Amino acid sequence: MASRLYLVRHGETNWNKETRFQGQVDIPLCEKGIEQAEAVSKRLAGQNFAAFFSSSLSRARETADIIAKPHNKPVQAVPDLQEMNFGYWEGLTVEEIRQKYDRESAAWWSRPLENRVPGGETLVELAERSVQAVKTIIQKYPEGQVLLVTHGGVIRCIVAAVLGIDLNQYWRLRQDNASLSIIDFYQWDKAILMLYNDCSHLAPGQVPPI
């Protein structure tokens, strides 16, 4: 038997629409994000989950609450599943970051594992805390299904760790809002990625164009 982990990225926020780095700023879902969460909830309503977990940031918690509602089970918030702390970059767009932090931005995109975001975290720190949080969850639930709502950076770190991907390349893993990924854990080193970034439950207008 395996522990099946359903990973959902939170629904859209206004900062997502504006392509601003959110990090650990507590931005709520926008109307579209709520609709996306409801679509995930409808898709998973017939599943049997042993437990629901989310990042402690409101955009993830709101998404998780909507998904968990048909199951009448509480959502357990886990601070270590928060998005990466982007320090002084939080609230800025990619272009604004390049203009204000050109050297630091180039270094980070090249080697995010070793290069610390000004005032924030390294990718190593994000990976260590988020992967440990997931290990704790699957150890507690070695069988059955668990749902976890978190952030793009966290999901990329977990998938990269499972597949043995160089985390410096983690940004190559696309993560859409309200997407679903599934990992089966037989053991940590014997995990299988069953589904990744699936958005088939979303209406055409709810998914960014490819």
N, CA and C of each residue as an Amber inpcrd file, in Angstrom:
protein
   630
   0.8400000  -1.2030000   0.0000000   0.0000000   0.0000000   0.0000000
   0.8740000   1.2530000   0.0000000   0.2950000   2.3210000  -0.4970000
   1.0380000   3.5720000  -0.5810000   0.2300000   4.7070000   0.0150000
   0.9260000   5.7770000   0.3270000   0.2830000   7.0280000   0.7080000
   0.1620000   7.8660000  -0.5520000  -1.0600000   8.2030000  -0.9300000
  -1.2670000   9.0230000  -2.1330000  -1.4560000  10.4730000  -1.7140000
  -0.5670000  11.3260000  -2.1950000  -0.5840000  12.7470000  -1.8430000
  -1.1230000  13.5590000  -3.0150000  -2.2300000  14.2460000  -2.7780000
  -2.8050000  15.1650000  -3.7600000  -2.2490000  16.5640000  -3.4610000
  -1.5400000  17.1260000  -4.4090000  -0.9560000  18.4570000  -4.2480000
  -1.7160000  19.4510000  -5.1200000  -2.2620000  20.4720000  -4.4850000
  -3.0120000  21.4980000  -5.2110000  -2.3530000  22.8510000  -4.9840000
  -2.0870000  23.5530000  -6.0730000  -1.6390000  24.9370000  -5.9020000
  -2.8680000  25.8020000  -5.6350000  -2.7110000  26.7910000  -4.7700000
  -3.8310000  27.6720000  -4.4200000  -4.4170000  28.3580000  -5.6440000
  -5.6460000  28.8330000  -5.5070000  -6.2940000  29.5730000  -6.5790000
  -5.6430000  30.9290000  -6.8120000  -6.0950000  31.5820000  -7.8450000
  -5.4880000  32.8460000  -8.2720000  -5.7670000  33.9980000  -7.2960000
  -4.8090000  34.9000000  -7.2030000  -4.9550000  36.1470000  -6.4540000
  -4.7470000  37.3100000  -7.4140000  -5.0320000  38.5050000  -6.9440000
  -4.7910000  39.6820000  -7.7880000  -3.3060000  39.8370000  -8.1070000
  -2.4450000  39.4600000  -7.1610000  -1.0060000  39.5470000  -7.4190000
  -0.5600000  38.5200000  -8.4390000  -1.2060000  37.3720000  -8.4890000
  -0.9190000  36.4160000  -9.5630000  -1.2360000  37.0450000 -10.9120000
  -2.3940000  37.6990000 -11.0000000  -2.7960000  38.3340000 -12.2630000
  -1.8070000  39.4010000 -12.6810000  -1.2340000  40.0850000 -11.7070000
  -0.2910000  41.1680000 -11.9960000   1.1520000  40.6820000 -12.0570000
   1.3530000  39.3740000 -11.9600000   2.6770000  38.7230000 -11.9640000
   3.6120000  39.3250000 -10.9170000   3.0760000  39.5870000  -9.7260000
   3.8910000  40.0860000  -8.6250000   4.3460000  38.9270000  -7.7440000
   5.5750000  39.0140000  -7.2530000   6.0910000  38.0060000  -6.3290000
   5.3310000  38.1280000  -5.0100000   4.6210000  37.0740000  -4.6180000
   3.8320000  37.1250000  -3.3890000   4.6290000  36.6610000  -2.1790000
   5.3700000  35.5660000  -2.3600000   6.1380000  35.0470000  -1.2370000
   5.2530000  34.8000000  -0.0330000   5.6150000  35.3960000   1.0940000
   4.8730000  35.1850000   2.3320000   3.9410000  36.3410000   2.6860000
   3.7300000  37.2580000   1.7390000   2.7060000  38.2800000   1.9400000
   1.3510000  37.5830000   1.8560000   0.4610000  37.8850000   2.7880000
  -0.7890000  37.1250000   2.9140000  -1.8760000  37.7240000   2.0290000
  -1.8390000  37.3660000   0.7590000  -2.7990000  37.8830000  -0.2200000
  -3.9520000  36.8930000  -0.3710000  -5.2120000  37.3490000  -0.2730000
  -6.3560000  36.4410000  -0.3900000  -6.6570000  36.0750000  -1.8430000
  -7.5170000  35.0910000  -2.0170000  -7.9720000  34.7290000  -3.3570000
  -8.8050000  35.8590000  -3.9600000  -8.7170000  35.9980000  -5.2730000
  -9.6300000  36.8920000  -5.9780000 -10.8580000  36.0720000  -6.3900000
 -11.8130000  36.7020000  -7.0440000 -13.0470000  36.0010000  -7.4310000
 -12.7500000  34.8000000  -8.3230000 -11.8410000  34.9750000  -9.2690000
 -11.4690000  33.8690000 -10.1570000 -10.8240000  32.7350000  -9.3590000
 -10.0190000  33.0820000  -8.3680000  -9.3720000  32.0750000  -7.5420000
 -10.3790000  31.2420000  -6.7630000 -11.4290000  31.8890000  -6.2780000
 -12.4880000  31.1670000  -5.5690000 -13.1920000  30.2020000  -6.5260000
 -13.4620000  30.6570000  -7.7430000 -14.1010000  29.7950000  -8.7440000
 -13.2030000  28.6030000  -9.0800000 -11.9060000  28.8400000  -9.1700000
 -10.9710000  27.7450000  -9.4410000 -10.9890000  26.7210000  -8.3060000
 -10.9800000  27.2200000  -7.0670000 -11.0150000  26.3150000  -5.9120000
 -12.2960000  25.4960000  -5.9060000 -13.4010000  26.1080000  -6.2810000
 -14.6730000  25.3860000  -6.3380000 -14.6330000  24.3000000  -7.4110000
 -13.9230000  24.5600000  -8.4990000 -13.7890000  23.5550000  -9.5580000
 -12.9760000  22.3570000  -9.0720000 -11.9090000  22.6250000  -8.3130000
 -11.1250000  21.5320000  -7.7300000 -11.9920000  20.7360000  -6.7610000
 -12.7550000  21.4490000  -5.9390000 -13.6280000  20.8010000  -4.9600000
 -14.6140000  19.8710000  -5.6370000 -15.2060000  20.3220000  -6.7230000
 -16.1710000  19.5000000  -7.4640000 -15.4890000  18.2550000  -8.0200000
 -14.2770000  18.4190000  -8.5500000 -13.5600000  17.2710000  -9.1110000
 -13.2510000  16.2150000  -8.0570000 -12.9110000  16.6450000  -6.8560000
 -12.4380000  15.7210000  -5.8250000 -13.5090000  15.3500000  -4.7980000
 -14.7310000  15.7760000  -5.0320000 -15.7980000  15.5520000  -4.0450000
 -16.0420000  14.0710000  -3.7680000 -15.8050000  13.2070000  -4.7480000
 -16.0620000  11.7910000  -4.5670000 -14.9070000  10.9970000  -3.9930000
 -13.7710000  11.6540000  -3.7420000 -12.6010000  10.9780000  -3.1920000
 -12.7140000  10.8440000  -1.6720000 -12.0120000   9.8670000  -1.1390000
 -11.9840000   9.6540000   0.3080000 -10.6180000  10.0700000   0.8440000
 -10.5800000  11.1540000   1.5920000  -9.3200000  11.6780000   2.1150000
  -9.2060000  11.4340000   3.6190000  -8.0210000  11.0030000   4.0230000
  -7.7660000  10.7930000   5.4490000  -7.5620000  12.1130000   6.1690000
  -7.0290000  13.1200000   5.4480000  -6.7430000  14.3990000   6.0970000
  -6.5130000  15.4710000   5.0340000  -6.6790000  16.7260000   5.4610000
  -6.4440000  17.8870000   4.6090000  -5.4160000  18.7940000   5.2870000
  -4.4430000  19.2400000   4.5100000  -3.4200000  20.1490000   5.0190000
  -3.2830000  21.3300000   4.0640000  -2.7940000  22.4540000   4.5960000
  -2.5080000  23.5890000   3.7310000  -1.3940000  24.4280000   4.3420000
  -0.8130000  25.2460000   3.5040000   0.0340000  26.3310000   3.9860000
  -0.8020000  27.2110000   4.9050000  -0.1500000  27.9040000   5.8030000
  -0.8820000  28.7820000   6.7190000  -1.2290000  30.1350000   6.1000000
  -0.8050000  30.3990000   4.8660000  -1.1690000  31.6450000   4.1910000
  -2.6010000  31.5490000   3.6750000  -3.3230000  32.6610000   3.7200000
  -4.7630000  32.6310000   3.4840000  -5.1520000  32.1440000   2.0930000
  -4.3560000  32.4440000   1.0680000  -4.7340000  32.0080000  -0.2760000
  -4.7480000  30.4780000  -0.3920000  -3.8510000  29.8230000   0.3350000
  -3.8440000  28.3630000   0.3550000  -4.9320000  27.8310000   1.2910000
  -5.0680000  28.4510000   2.4430000  -6.0650000  28.0040000   3.4060000
  -7.4780000  28.1580000   2.8480000  -7.7520000  29.2730000   2.1730000
  -9.0760000  29.4710000   1.5770000  -9.3590000  28.4010000   0.5350000
  -8.3760000  28.1080000  -0.3000000  -8.5290000  27.0710000  -1.3210000
  -8.8130000  25.7250000  -0.6700000  -8.0380000  25.3910000   0.3570000
  -8.2050000  24.1110000   1.0520000  -9.5680000  24.0080000   1.7270000
 -10.0300000  25.0930000   2.3360000 -11.3400000  25.0790000   3.0030000
 -12.4580000  24.7740000   2.0130000 -12.3610000  25.3540000   0.8210000
 -13.3850000  25.1220000  -0.2120000 -13.3500000  23.6660000  -0.6660000
 -12.1470000  23.1180000  -0.8650000 -12.0180000  21.7310000  -1.3140000
 -12.4980000  20.7570000  -0.2420000 -12.1990000  21.0710000   1.0200000
 -12.5230000  20.1570000   2.1220000 -13.9940000  20.2030000   2.5340000
 -14.6950000  21.2430000   2.1590000 -16.0670000  21.4360000   2.6410000
 -16.9750000  20.2370000   2.3840000 -16.9980000  19.6190000   1.1930000
 -17.8990000  18.4740000   0.9840000 -17.5390000  17.2570000   1.8240000
 -16.3240000  17.2360000   2.3570000 -15.8570000  16.0770000   3.1180000
 -16.0600000  16.2440000   4.6280000 -16.4640000  17.4510000   5.0360000
 -16.7180000  17.7260000   6.4580000 -15.5230000  17.3830000   7.3420000
 -14.3340000  17.7570000   6.8630000 -13.1300000  17.5260000   7.6450000
 -12.3560000  18.8320000   7.7760000 -11.6620000  19.0200000   8.9090000
 -10.9100000  20.2560000   9.1040000  -9.6430000  20.2930000   8.2540000
  -9.1670000  21.4890000   8.0380000  -7.8960000  21.6980000   7.3370000
  -6.8330000  22.0530000   8.3740000  -5.7430000  21.3310000   8.3540000
  -4.6440000  21.5830000   9.2830000  -3.6030000  22.4860000   8.6070000
  -3.3570000  23.6520000   9.1850000  -2.4050000  24.6010000   8.6170000
  -0.9860000  24.2550000   9.0540000  -0.0640000  24.2790000   8.0960000
   1.3420000  23.9490000   8.3540000   2.2100000  25.1250000   7.9000000
   2.7900000  25.8970000   8.8360000   3.5970000  27.0580000   8.4560000
   4.7630000  26.7300000   7.5340000   5.3570000  25.5360000   7.6620000
   6.5120000  25.1830000   6.8280000   6.1390000  24.9450000   5.3700000
   4.8470000  24.9490000   5.0660000   4.3980000  24.8080000   3.6790000
   4.1340000  26.1620000   3.0290000   4.5070000  27.2460000   3.7050000
   4.3830000  28.5720000   3.1010000   5.3250000  28.7020000   1.9060000
   4.9730000  29.6150000   1.0180000   5.8230000  29.9050000  -0.1340000
   7.1710000  30.4480000   0.3320000   8.1260000  30.4590000  -0.5790000
   9.4500000  31.0000000  -0.2890000   9.3510000  32.4590000   0.1580000
  10.1630000  32.8290000   1.1160000  10.2680000  34.2200000   1.5450000
  11.1170000  34.9740000   0.5270000  10.4580000  35.8210000  -0.2620000
  11.1530000  36.5720000  -1.2980000  11.6320000  37.9420000  -0.8290000
  11.6220000  38.1720000   0.4680000  12.2380000  39.3640000   1.0300000
  11.8040000  40.6540000   0.3620000  12.7960000  41.4200000  -0.0870000
  12.5350000  42.7410000  -0.6710000  11.8590000  42.6590000  -2.0390000
  11.7770000  41.4770000  -2.6050000  11.1470000  41.3310000  -3.9150000
   9.6360000  41.1610000  -3.8200000   9.1260000  40.9000000  -2.6410000
   7.6930000  40.6620000  -2.5100000   6.9000000  41.9180000  -2.8590000
   5.9050000  41.7450000  -3.7010000   5.0960000  42.8690000  -4.1710000
   5.5810000  43.4650000  -5.4810000   6.7590000  43.0280000  -5.9480000
   7.3220000  43.5520000  -7.1960000   7.0600000  42.5820000  -8.3410000
   6.9670000  43.1120000  -9.5600000   6.8680000  42.2670000 -10.7450000
   8.2720000  41.8110000 -11.1450000   8.3310000  40.8410000 -12.0500000
   9.6230000  40.3570000 -12.5320000  10.4270000  41.5030000 -13.1500000
   9.7560000  42.3330000 -13.9170000  10.4500000  43.4510000 -14.5660000
  10.9610000  44.4590000 -13.5360000  10.1660000  44.7500000 -12.5180000
  10.6080000  45.6780000 -11.4730000  11.8140000  45.1200000 -10.7150000
  11.8200000  43.8130000 -10.4910000  12.9530000  43.1860000  -9.8150000
  14.2040000  43.3120000 -10.6620000  14.0750000  43.0840000 -11.9550000
  15.2370000  43.2010000 -12.8490000  15.7740000  44.6210000 -12.8850000
  14.8800000  45.5930000 -12.8000000  15.3140000  46.9890000 -12.8300000
  16.0050000  47.3980000 -11.5390000  15.4730000  46.9590000 -10.3920000
  15.9920000  47.3860000  -9.1010000  17.0950000  46.4880000  -8.5570000
  17.0730000  45.2150000  -8.9550000  18.0360000  44.2330000  -8.4200000
  18.6280000  43.4160000  -9.5580000  19.1690000  44.1070000 -10.5380000
  19.6420000  43.4250000 -11.7460000  20.6830000  42.3440000 -11.4430000
  21.7330000  42.6810000 -10.6900000  22.7990000  41.7250000 -10.3980000
  22.2950000  40.5760000  -9.5440000  21.5540000  40.9050000  -8.4750000
  21.0280000  39.8690000  -7.5790000  20.0200000  38.9610000  -8.2980000
  19.2050000  39.5600000  -9.1730000  18.2130000  38.7910000  -9.9180000
  18.8800000  37.7980000 -10.8650000  19.8980000  38.2570000 -11.5790000
  20.6090000  37.3780000 -12.5120000  21.2650000  36.2180000 -11.7740000
  21.8410000  36.5020000 -10.6180000  22.5070000  35.4580000  -9.8300000
  21.4860000  34.4470000  -9.3220000  20.3350000  34.9640000  -8.8490000
  19.3350000  34.0580000  -8.2970000  18.7450000  33.1520000  -9.3650000
  18.3860000  33.6920000 -10.5080000  17.8020000  32.8620000 -11.5570000
  18.8050000  31.8400000 -12.0740000  20.0840000  32.1610000 -11.9950000
  21.1150000  31.2330000 -12.4400000  21.3320000  30.0980000 -11.4510000
  21.4420000  30.4420000 -10.1520000  21.7150000  29.4400000  -9.1140000
  20.8880000  29.7610000  -7.8750000  19.5710000  29.4970000  -7.9080000
  18.7240000  29.8530000  -6.7580000  19.0310000  29.0570000  -5.4930000
  19.6760000  27.9000000  -5.6340000  20.0070000  27.1120000  -4.4450000
  20.9580000  27.8540000  -3.5220000  21.9680000  28.4880000  -4.1160000
  23.0080000  29.1140000  -3.3080000  22.8080000  30.6090000  -3.0680000
  22.0380000  31.2510000  -3.9300000  21.9100000  32.7060000  -3.8570000
  20.6490000  33.1150000  -3.0930000  20.8660000  33.8670000  -2.0400000
  19.7660000  34.3170000  -1.1900000  19.0860000  35.5390000  -1.7950000
  17.7690000  35.5020000  -1.8390000  17.0180000  36.6840000  -2.2280000
  17.2630000  37.7660000  -1.1740000  17.5240000  39.0180000  -1.5730000
  17.7670000  40.0680000  -0.5860000  16.6550000  40.1350000   0.4600000
  17.0190000  39.9180000   1.7120000  16.0570000  39.9540000   2.7990000
  15.1950000  38.7170000   2.9110000  15.4800000  37.6810000   2.1260000
  14.6250000  36.5020000   2.1020000  15.3750000  35.2030000   2.3000000
  14.8700000  34.1370000   1.6710000  15.4040000  32.7930000   1.8250000
  16.2360000  32.3720000   0.6220000  16.9650000  31.2750000   0.8060000
  17.5430000  30.5590000  -0.3290000  16.5740000  29.4450000  -0.7010000
  16.7390000  28.9080000  -1.8910000  15.8930000  27.8010000  -2.3120000
  16.1610000  26.5600000  -1.4620000  17.3840000  26.4050000  -0.9920000
  17.7130000  25.2870000  -0.1120000  16.8480000  25.3290000   1.1450000
  16.6970000  26.5020000   1.7260000  15.9040000  26.6330000   2.9560000
  14.4340000  26.3030000   2.6980000  13.9080000  26.7700000   1.5580000
  12.5270000  26.4300000   1.2040000  12.3840000  24.9210000   1.0360000
  13.3010000  24.3140000   0.3020000  13.2240000  22.8760000   0.0370000
  13.3180000  22.0700000   1.3230000  14.2310000  22.4360000   2.2010000
  14.4300000  21.6740000   3.4390000  13.1750000  21.6830000   4.3070000
  12.5710000  22.8700000   4.4890000  11.4080000  22.9250000   5.3930000
  10.1690000  22.2940000   4.7680000   9.9840000  22.4930000   3.4650000
   8.7740000  21.9630000   2.8260000   8.8500000  20.4500000   2.6470000
  10.0050000  19.9420000   2.2650000  10.1550000  18.4910000   2.1000000
  10.0210000  17.7840000   3.4420000  10.5880000  18.3620000   4.4910000
  10.4540000  17.7510000   5.8090000   8.9960000  17.7360000   6.2560000
   8.2580000  18.7840000   5.9480000   6.8370000  18.8250000   6.3030000
   6.0670000  17.7110000   5.6030000   6.3680000  17.4850000   4.3270000
   5.6950000  16.4240000   3.5830000   6.0980000  15.0570000   4.1110000
   7.3650000  14.8640000   4.4350000   7.8030000  13.5880000   5.0020000
   7.0540000  13.2860000   6.3000000   6.8610000  14.2980000   7.1200000
   6.1310000  14.1160000   8.3780000   4.6850000  13.6900000   8.1130000
   4.0650000  14.2950000   7.1080000   2.6720000  13.9800000   6.7810000
   2.5370000  12.5550000   6.2690000   3.4050000  12.1380000   5.3470000
   3.2410000  10.7870000   4.7840000   3.6560000   9.7090000   5.7880000
   4.5180000  10.0640000   6.7510000   4.8310000   9.1140000   7.8180000
   3.6210000   8.9060000   8.7290000   2.8360000   9.9690000   8.9120000
   1.6410000   9.8860000   9.7500000   0.5180000   9.1460000   9.0310000
   0.5010000   9.2420000   7.7040000  -0.5320000   8.5960000   6.8980000
   0.1350000   7.6970000   5.8470000   0.6680000   6.5440000   6.2750000
   1.3870000   5.6670000   5.3460000   0.4880000   4.9890000   4.3250000
  -0.8230000   5.0240000   4.5590000  -1.7930000   4.4760000   3.6200000
  -2.9280000   5.4850000   3.4580000  -3.6470000   5.3750000   2.3640000
  -4.7710000   6.2730000   2.1510000  -4.3790000   7.5190000   1.3850000
  -5.3110000   8.4520000   1.3290000  -5.1470000   9.6640000   0.5280000
  -5.1440000  10.9030000   1.4240000  -4.2150000  11.8020000   1.1090000
  -4.0910000  13.0640000   1.8390000  -4.0420000  14.1910000   0.8220000
  -4.7310000  15.2850000   1.1220000  -4.7030000  16.4450000   0.2250000
  -3.9560000  17.5980000   0.8780000  -3.1160000  18.2400000   0.0850000
  -2.2850000  19.3330000   0.5810000  -2.3840000  20.4980000  -0.3890000
  -2.7890000  21.6590000   0.0990000  -2.8520000  22.8680000  -0.7220000
  -1.6970000  23.7820000  -0.3270000  -0.8850000  24.1290000  -1.3050000
   0.2820000  24.9480000  -1.0060000   0.6020000  25.8550000  -2.1950000
   1.8670000  26.1220000  -2.4340000   2.2960000  27.1420000  -3.3930000
   3.1550000  26.5470000  -4.5040000   3.2970000  27.3040000  -5.5770000
   4.0620000  26.8130000  -6.7150000   5.4780000  26.4160000  -6.3760000
   6.1700000  27.2530000  -5.6120000   7.5490000  26.9440000  -5.2530000
   7.6680000  25.6960000  -4.4110000   6.7420000  25.5180000  -3.4900000
   6.7540000  24.3400000  -2.6140000   6.5100000  23.0720000  -3.4280000
   5.5140000  23.0970000  -4.3080000   5.2120000  21.9130000  -5.1140000
   6.3870000  21.5700000  -6.0220000   6.9990000  22.5710000  -6.6060000
   8.1720000  22.3120000  -7.4500000   9.2890000  21.6510000  -6.6490000
   9.5250000  22.1340000  -5.4300000  10.5710000  21.5540000  -4.5810000
  10.2720000  20.0990000  -4.2390000   9.0240000  19.8020000  -3.9100000
   8.6440000  18.4330000  -3.5500000   8.8040000  17.5000000  -4.7470000
   8.3050000  17.9300000  -5.9090000   8.4070000  17.1020000  -7.1130000
   9.8700000  16.9160000  -7.5220000  10.6520000  17.9860000  -7.4500000
  12.0660000  17.8890000  -7.8080000  12.8030000  16.9360000  -6.8770000
  12.4680000  16.9960000  -5.5770000  13.1110000  16.1010000  -4.6110000
  12.7520000  14.6480000  -4.8870000  11.4950000  14.3820000  -5.2070000
  11.0410000  13.0170000  -5.4890000  11.6950000  12.4620000  -6.7530000
  11.8090000  13.3080000  -7.7820000  12.3380000  12.8510000  -9.0650000
  13.8550000  12.9880000  -9.1800000  14.4910000  13.6060000  -8.1820000
  15.9380000  13.7880000  -8.2410000  16.3780000  14.8410000  -9.2390000
  15.5340000  15.8470000  -9.4460000  15.8430000  16.9350000 -10.3790000
  16.7090000  17.9790000  -9.6870000  17.6640000  18.5430000 -10.4040000
  18.4880000  19.6240000  -9.8890000  17.5850000  20.8010000  -9.5350000
  17.5590000  21.1650000  -8.2760000  16.6650000  22.2440000  -7.8430000
  16.9920000  23.5900000  -8.4750000  18.1990000  23.7610000  -8.9790000
  18.5030000  24.9960000  -9.7020000  17.6500000  25.1340000 -10.9620000
  17.0630000  24.0310000 -11.4020000  16.2120000  24.0330000 -12.5930000
  14.7290000  23.9370000 -12.2310000  14.4090000  24.1580000 -10.9540000
  13.0280000  23.9340000 -10.5110000  12.0270000  24.8350000 -11.2150000
  12.4610000  26.0030000 -11.6480000  11.5610000  26.9530000 -12.2980000
  11.0640000  26.4240000 -13.6470000  11.6860000  25.3640000 -14.1660000
  11.2400000  24.7720000 -15.4240000   9.9570000  23.9520000 -15.2570000
   9.5830000  23.6900000 -14.0160000   8.3590000  22.9390000 -13.7370000
   7.1810000  23.9110000 -13.6460000   6.3500000  23.9330000 -14.6400000
   5.2120000  24.8540000 -14.6540000   4.2130000  24.4870000 -13.5630000
   3.6660000  25.4990000 -12.9020000   2.6520000  25.2940000 -11.8740000
   1.5550000  26.3380000 -12.0400000   0.4060000  25.9020000 -12.5400000
  -0.7260000  26.8160000 -12.7120000  -1.5560000  26.8830000 -11.4340000
  -2.2370000  27.9930000 -11.2490000  -3.1410000  28.1240000 -10.1040000
  -4.2300000  27.0590000 -10.1630000  -4.5050000  26.4470000  -8.9980000
  -5.5430000  25.4290000  -8.8480000  -5.2680000  24.1660000  -9.6600000
  -4.0070000  23.9470000 -10.0120000  -3.6400000  22.7110000 -10.7050000
  -3.5210000  21.5710000  -9.6990000  -3.6360000  20.3440000 -10.2060000
  -3.5670000  19.1490000  -9.3650000  -2.3820000  18.2800000  -9.7770000
  -1.6040000  17.8570000  -8.8000000  -0.5270000  16.8880000  -8.9960000
  -0.7220000  15.7730000  -7.9790000  -0.3200000  14.5520000  -8.3320000
  -0.4900000  13.4050000  -7.4440000   0.8090000  12.6210000  -7.3690000
   1.2190000  12.2890000  -6.1480000   2.4010000  11.4600000  -5.9350000
   2.0170000  10.2750000  -5.0530000   2.4000000   9.0880000  -5.4760000
   2.2260000   7.8940000  -4.6520000   3.5430000   7.5980000  -3.9320000
   3.4850000   7.5450000  -2.6050000   4.6690000   7.2790000  -1.7940000
   4.6040000   5.8540000  -1.2350000   5.4260000   4.9620000  -1.7870000
   5.6080000   3.6300000  -1.2090000   6.6650000   3.7320000  -0.1080000
   7.7140000   4.4510000  -0.4150000   8.7000000   4.9600000   0.5200000
   9.1460000   6.2810000  -0.0820000   9.8770000   7.0820000   0.7030000
  10.2850000   8.3860000   0.1420000  11.1110000   8.2040000  -1.1200000
  12.0150000   7.2080000  -1.1240000  12.8700000   6.9900000  -2.2930000
  12.2260000   6.0480000  -3.3090000  10.9610000   5.7200000  -3.0930000
  10.2230000   4.8930000  -4.0470000   8.8670000   5.5260000  -4.3230000
   8.9130000   6.7930000  -4.6580000   7.6920000   7.5480000  -4.9430000
   7.5050000   7.6620000  -6.4550000   6.2550000   7.7100000  -6.8730000
   5.9300000   7.8050000  -8.2970000   5.0550000   9.0300000  -8.5280000
   5.4760000   9.8760000  -9.4550000   4.6610000  11.0250000  -9.8480000
   3.5870000  10.5320000 -10.8040000   2.3360000  10.5280000 -10.3330000
   1.2270000   9.9690000 -11.0950000   0.5440000  11.0000000 -12.0020000
   0.5900000  12.2580000 -11.5830000  -0.0840000  13.3280000 -12.3230000
   0.6300000  14.6290000 -11.9970000   0.7360000  15.5280000 -13.0000000
   1.4270000  16.7870000 -12.7220000   0.7310000  17.9550000 -13.4130000
   0.4840000  19.0010000 -12.6400000  -0.0510000  20.2710000 -13.1410000
  -1.2960000  20.0670000 -14.0070000  -2.1660000  19.1890000 -13.5890000
  -3.3760000  18.9130000 -14.3490000  -4.4360000  19.9690000 -14.0510000
  -4.9920000  20.5380000 -15.1150000  -6.0030000  21.5980000 -14.9750000
  -7.2890000  21.2440000 -15.7080000  -7.5110000  19.9470000 -15.9490000
  -8.6640000  19.5390000 -16.7650000 -10.0010000  19.8650000 -16.1000000
  -9.9880000  20.1440000 -14.7880000 -11.2140000  20.4920000 -14.0690000
 -11.5760000  21.9610000 -14.2210000 -10.6790000  22.7530000 -14.7520000
 -10.9000000  24.1970000 -14.8860000 -11.5210000  24.5470000 -16.2230000
 -12.3660000  25.5710000 -16.2210000 -12.9540000  26.0800000 -17.4550000
 -11.8660000  26.7740000 -18.2710000 -12.0430000  26.8740000 -19.6020000
 -11.0130000  27.4690000 -20.4700000 -10.5260000  28.8400000 -19.9740000
 -11.4160000  29.6710000 -19.4780000 -11.0280000  31.0030000 -19.0280000
 -10.3140000  31.0200000 -17.6990000 -10.2380000  29.8620000 -17.0230000
  -9.6040000  29.7930000 -15.7050000  -8.1520000  29.3330000 -15.7650000
  -7.6750000  28.9780000 -16.9680000  -6.3180000  28.4610000 -17.1290000
  -5.5190000  29.4260000 -18.0080000  -4.3140000  29.8240000 -17.5880000
  -3.4820000  30.6790000 -18.4330000  -3.1510000  29.9940000 -19.7560000
  -3.0550000  30.7290000 -20.8520000  -2.7360000  30.1010000 -22.1390000
  -1.3260000  29.5210000 -22.1430000  -1.1340000  28.4630000 -22.9120000
   0.1890000  27.8690000 -23.0420000   1.0230000  28.6690000 -24.0250000
